[in-house]
Amino acid sequence: MHLVLRSSKARGEWSFRKTANAKKINAAVNKFSNKFGVKILSVANVGNHLHFHLQFKNRLAYRPFIRALTASIAMAISGLSRWKKKASAADRFWDYRPFTRIIQSFRGF
């Protein structure tokens, strides 16, 4: 599966390519891939969005994996906690829902 996570707020101090942020992202990816049994085939950090090639053991692992990963990355980069007041629509970290596409052949990979 090809997965894309995009955030227009990932600029400057919050850029995904900043060394400290890249380490936080890699730590979160490793933690949750081990927890939910997801095989990470490749990761591309583009600065304001992330590309993943993933392999799931079963389809039921997708939802908890993506919820945990996106929340962990957003909290690690922005410094916000889940106990803070609810964010408004303008304060959302991610631009869109995760974009996914099933890869069926080597050409698609």
Summary of the structure (lengths in Angstrom):
residues: 109
radius of gyration: 13.9
end to end distance: 8.9
largest distance: 45.4
contacts: 275
relative contact order: 0.24
helix: 40%
strand: 22%
